[in-house]
């Protein structure tokens, strides 16, 4: 007798093959049988009634580094059918840490992770990942984070590492890979990631090559020099001999309008030359990050206190304003900042919640200040605890990138703040319902491949992402006609609709459209079937 039997569904197996009628049997955490299983018995039978049965969805770029532990049911992902989140992105993950860097990261990343009352008692990556085992509805796979490692070894200084420091950084990254990391992320517009030169990054990427890891860059410029940023990332992969995954891959700002064909040609040429390039993108036109990320790189060297001092001193404050509004800071990708493109997403503490969701000019006018002065004062008052949405995307570019066969979906979702980006609640559902079903840009089979087997292959989880006997039982059942994202920029915290079942590691986390309370998620630490090692100390 099987544990679960899903009958009467249209299976889209994740491999890109045409759908077919089949029943799916599950024992423990594995799919054990597939086909017309007439006469099979099970402890629980789920009637799919013609709905689509597919592998659970994998969100390739998330900032779920802490929130699944704080909110174990994690409904924003559960209702979308996401069964695995990839974390540790943008070079700033939460492990491994020292007592000093733990406190720095808590403050620096508060706009991404919030400041929940949660005991961050880990030091190593293993200790951190242990917290996820059967503590959340979602699985997680993590990248090693270059900035987190550099912070522990070099600090926040803008300089090249010494030979001894370079050796130490390599050793820590090697340890992360042995503990189950799937690759190496960077965030080259964030401190201290931005202080690393390309030669340093090549040397660090060489460490991950024996583990079949991939390089996952948030590169140096998405504006004036966006195409150069992508080319530099590909060149780092070529020199180090590792695959390159271009995270939140977009070509935005008016200065780049009409140039997406150049980006796609660059990717195709690199792949033809033997560089394994893949990419993820979110199906929205706005981005989101912490608001002080738009400041120039030189402002970040002193950490939080250094930034606050610069924002408070008249001379440096005037210099910051000039770079933001006139010359274009490197934090704003070299593009002069149009304040109208920024919207306040979330604020830590009790600072005037009425401004959440306002554009910067609207909030500034309400306060009787210029947009720059309002922004600077807000950052000082909240100790940089402000996230912002930036509306700079180009729809035809979004569509062109998502139709490329090397593209997968990543939400880049931040799920804290008063009015965060809706993508944390809707990316996968919007991708399938709007771009696949409504616009017909992709077939259902290809769309589902992009959120199942393709990201599973990228992160080395070779036993997930396909409906097939012997694979892990991460499975969703949904109605293709009613699936939709309900989250909006105005009301982001609104769960997706249309899914009836979400099964994670063989356990029903969503049953008949309702959360069961089960938390069967795991930390996926064995990419490409290599055994991870445990370490007791940093």
SVG drawing of the C-alpha trace seen along z (x, -y; Angstrom):
<svg xmlns="http://www.w3.org/2000/svg" viewBox="-12 -72 63 76">
<polyline fill="none" stroke="black" stroke-width="0.4" points="0.0,0.0 1.4,-3.4 1.5,-6.4 0.0,-8.8 -1.6,-8.2 -2.5,-11.1 -5.0,-10.0 -6.5,-11.5 -4.0,-14.3 -2.4,-15.7 1.3,-15.2 3.7,-17.8 6.8,-16.1 9.2,-19.0 11.5,-17.6 9.9,-19.6 8.1,-16.6 4.4,-16.9 1.8,-16.4 0.2,-13.0 -2.4,-11.3 -0.9,-9.4 -1.3,-8.5 1.6,-9.2 2.4,-7.0 4.5,-8.1 6.1,-6.1 8.1,-8.0 9.8,-10.9 10.0,-9.4 8.0,-8.9 7.8,-5.1 5.4,-4.6 4.0,-6.6 1.4,-5.5 -2.2,-4.2 -2.0,-2.6 -5.4,-0.9 -6.1,1.1 -3.3,-0.5 -4.1,-1.2 -2.9,-4.0 -3.3,-5.4 -4.4,-8.7 -5.7,-9.1 -5.7,-12.6 -8.1,-13.1 -6.5,-15.6 -9.6,-15.6 -7.8,-16.7 -5.6,-19.4 -1.9,-19.7 0.4,-17.5 4.0,-18.8 7.2,-18.9 7.3,-21.4 8.5,-24.8 12.1,-26.0 12.7,-29.7 16.2,-30.3 16.8,-33.7 15.3,-34.5 16.1,-36.4 14.5,-33.6 17.7,-33.4 15.8,-33.9 12.0,-34.3 11.2,-30.5 12.6,-29.9 10.6,-32.8 7.4,-31.9 7.7,-28.1 4.5,-27.7 5.8,-30.4 2.5,-30.8 3.8,-33.3 5.7,-30.4 3.4,-27.6 0.4,-29.0 2.6,-29.5 3.7,-25.8 7.3,-26.7 9.0,-23.7 12.6,-24.9 14.1,-28.3 17.7,-29.1 19.3,-31.4 22.7,-33.1 22.4,-35.4 24.1,-38.7 27.2,-37.9 25.6,-38.5 24.4,-35.3 23.9,-34.7 26.6,-32.0 29.4,-31.3 29.9,-34.2 32.0,-35.4 30.6,-37.1 31.6,-40.4 30.3,-39.8 27.0,-38.3 26.2,-41.7 27.2,-43.6 25.1,-41.4 22.1,-41.6 22.1,-45.4 23.2,-45.7 20.6,-43.2 17.8,-44.2 15.9,-45.6 16.1,-42.1 15.5,-39.9 13.9,-42.1 15.0,-42.1 12.9,-39.2 13.5,-37.8 15.3,-34.7 18.3,-33.2 21.0,-33.2 23.2,-30.8 25.2,-29.4 28.7,-30.0 29.3,-27.5 27.2,-26.9 26.3,-23.4 24.9,-24.9 22.9,-27.4 21.4,-24.9 20.5,-22.5 17.9,-25.1 16.0,-24.4 15.6,-20.7 11.9,-19.9 11.4,-23.5 9.8,-25.0 7.5,-24.1 10.2,-24.8 13.5,-23.2 16.5,-25.5 19.7,-25.2 22.4,-27.8 25.2,-29.5 28.4,-30.5 28.4,-34.3 31.6,-36.1 30.9,-39.3 30.1,-37.4 33.5,-35.6 35.4,-38.8 33.8,-40.6 35.1,-37.9 38.7,-38.0 39.3,-41.5 36.6,-43.5 34.8,-46.4 38.0,-47.9 38.3,-48.9 41.6,-47.2 43.1,-44.1 43.5,-41.1 46.9,-40.1 48.2,-36.7 47.4,-35.3 43.9,-36.7 43.3,-35.3 44.4,-31.9 42.0,-32.2 39.0,-33.2 39.7,-30.3 39.7,-27.9 36.4,-29.2 34.8,-28.9 36.2,-25.4 34.6,-24.6 31.3,-26.0 31.3,-23.8 32.2,-20.7 29.3,-21.6 26.9,-21.6 26.9,-25.0 25.9,-24.8 28.0,-27.7 29.4,-31.2 27.4,-34.4 28.7,-38.0 27.0,-41.3 29.3,-43.7 27.2,-46.8 27.1,-46.0 29.9,-46.4 32.2,-44.7 31.6,-42.5 32.2,-45.5 35.8,-45.9 36.9,-42.6 38.6,-42.8 38.0,-40.4 41.3,-38.5 40.2,-37.9 36.8,-36.6 38.5,-34.3 40.7,-32.9 37.7,-32.3 35.7,-30.7 38.6,-28.2 37.9,-26.9 34.3,-25.9 35.3,-24.2 36.1,-20.7 32.7,-20.7 30.8,-21.5 29.7,-24.8 28.7,-27.8 29.4,-31.5 26.3,-33.6 27.0,-37.3 25.0,-40.4 27.5,-42.2 28.9,-45.7 26.5,-47.7 23.0,-47.2 22.7,-50.7 25.2,-52.6 27.6,-49.7 25.2,-46.8 26.4,-44.9 30.0,-45.2 28.9,-43.9 27.5,-40.8 30.5,-40.3 32.9,-40.7 30.8,-38.0 31.0,-35.6 34.8,-36.2 35.2,-35.4 33.5,-32.1 35.6,-31.4 38.9,-32.2 38.0,-30.1 36.4,-27.2 33.1,-27.3 29.5,-27.8 28.0,-31.3 24.5,-32.0 23.5,-35.6 21.2,-36.4 18.2,-38.7 19.2,-39.1 17.6,-42.2 18.4,-45.1 16.7,-48.1 16.7,-52.0 16.0,-54.0 19.6,-54.1 19.4,-50.4 16.1,-50.3 16.2,-48.2 19.5,-46.5 18.3,-43.2 19.2,-41.5 22.9,-42.3 22.6,-40.7 21.1,-37.5 23.7,-37.4 26.4,-37.7 25.0,-34.8 24.6,-32.6 28.1,-33.4 29.5,-32.4 27.6,-29.2 28.8,-28.4 32.3,-28.9 31.9,-26.5 31.1,-28.8 28.0,-27.4 25.8,-30.5 22.4,-30.4 20.3,-33.1 17.2,-33.9 14.8,-36.8 11.7,-37.9 8.5,-38.6 8.1,-42.2 9.4,-45.7 10.4,-46.9 13.4,-45.8 13.8,-46.0 16.7,-46.4 17.7,-48.4 17.6,-52.1 21.2,-52.9 22.4,-50.5 22.0,-53.4 24.7,-55.4 28.1,-55.4 30.6,-52.7 33.0,-55.0 30.3,-55.8 30.1,-52.2 33.6,-51.6 33.0,-52.7 30.0,-50.4 26.7,-51.6 28.2,-54.2 30.4,-55.5 27.4,-56.0 25.4,-57.7 28.3,-60.1 28.6,-61.0 24.8,-61.6 25.0,-63.9 28.0,-66.1 27.1,-69.0 30.1,-68.6 29.9,-64.9 26.1,-65.1 26.4,-67.6 28.9,-65.4 26.5,-62.4 23.6,-64.5 25.7,-65.6 26.7,-62.0 23.1,-60.7 21.3,-63.4 23.9,-64.8 26.7,-62.4 25.1,-59.1 26.6,-57.1 27.9,-53.6 25.3,-52.5 22.6,-53.7 24.4,-51.9 25.9,-55.2 22.4,-56.6 21.4,-59.9 18.7,-59.1 15.2,-60.1 13.6,-60.1 10.2,-59.4 11.2,-55.8 11.7,-55.0 9.0,-53.9 9.3,-53.2 8.9,-49.5 9.5,-49.0 10.8,-50.9 12.2,-49.3 10.9,-50.7 8.0,-53.1 9.1,-55.8 6.0,-57.3 4.3,-54.3 2.1,-56.5 4.9,-57.0 5.2,-53.3 4.1,-52.8 4.7,-56.4 7.1,-57.5 10.1,-59.4 8.9,-62.7 5.4,-62.2 6.9,-61.4 9.4,-64.3 6.7,-66.8 4.6,-65.6 7.6,-66.4 8.4,-69.7 11.8,-68.6 13.7,-67.9 13.7,-64.2 17.4,-63.9 17.2,-65.6 14.2,-63.5 15.9,-60.3 19.1,-61.1 17.2,-62.1 15.2,-58.9 18.2,-56.7 19.8,-58.4 16.6,-58.2 16.2,-54.5 19.9,-53.5 19.6,-52.5 16.6,-50.3 14.6,-51.2 13.9,-49.2 12.8,-50.7 11.3,-49.6 12.8,-50.9 10.7,-51.1 13.2,-50.9 12.3,-47.7 11.4,-47.4 8.6,-44.9 9.8,-43.8 13.2,-43.0 11.6,-41.0 9.7,-38.9 12.7,-38.4 14.9,-37.1 12.3,-34.7 11.9,-33.1 15.5,-32.1 16.1,-28.4 18.8,-29.2 16.4,-31.3 14.8,-30.1 12.6,-32.1 13.9,-33.7 11.7,-36.0 14.4,-37.9 11.7,-38.2 12.0,-40.2 9.1,-39.3 9.6,-41.9 8.7,-45.6 5.4,-47.5 4.9,-47.3 7.4,-45.0 7.6,-43.9 4.7,-41.6 7.2,-39.1 7.7,-37.3 4.1,-36.3 3.5,-36.0 6.6,-35.4 6.0,-31.8 2.2,-32.2 2.5,-35.3 5.0,-33.7 2.8,-30.8 -0.6,-32.5 0.3,-35.7 3.3,-34.9 2.6,-31.2 -1.2,-31.0 -2.5,-34.5 0.3,-35.8 1.3,-32.4 5.0,-33.2 5.9,-29.7 4.1,-26.3 3.0,-25.0 5.7,-22.3 8.5,-24.8 7.2,-27.2 7.2,-24.4 10.6,-23.1 11.9,-26.6 10.7,-26.4 11.4,-22.7 14.1,-20.6 16.1,-23.5 16.8,-25.1 17.2,-21.7 19.9,-20.9 21.6,-24.2 21.8,-23.7 22.8,-20.0 19.6,-18.6 19.5,-15.8 16.8,-13.9 14.3,-16.7 12.5,-18.7 11.0,-15.8 8.0,-13.5 9.7,-10.2 10.1,-7.1 13.2,-7.4 12.9,-11.2 12.0,-13.1 8.3,-13.7 8.1,-17.5 4.8,-17.7 2.1,-20.3 -1.4,-20.0 -3.0,-23.1 -5.8,-24.3 -4.2,-26.0 -7.4,-28.0 -7.6,-29.5 -4.0,-29.8 -3.1,-33.5 -1.0,-35.9 -3.2,-38.2 -0.3,-40.2 0.1,-43.8 2.4,-46.7 -0.4,-48.3 -1.3,-45.0 1.7,-42.8 0.9,-40.4 -1.8,-38.5 -1.3,-34.8 -1.6,-33.1 -4.7,-31.2 -5.3,-28.0 -3.2,-25.4 -4.9,-22.6 -2.0,-20.4 1.7,-21.0 3.7,-18.0 7.2,-18.5 9.4,-15.4 6.3,-13.2 4.3,-15.2 1.2,-17.3 2.0,-20.9 -1.0,-22.2 -4.1,-19.9 -7.3,-20.8 -6.1,-24.3 -5.3,-24.8 -2.0,-24.6 -1.7,-21.4 0.8,-22.9 3.4,-20.3 7.0,-21.6 8.8,-18.9 11.4,-21.1 15.0,-20.3 18.4,-21.9 19.6,-20.4 23.3,-19.8 24.3,-17.1 24.5,-18.7 25.5,-16.4 25.4,-13.5 28.5,-14.5 28.5,-14.0 28.7,-17.1 31.0,-17.3 30.1,-18.8 32.3,-21.3 32.0,-22.3 33.7,-25.7 34.4,-28.6"/>
</svg>
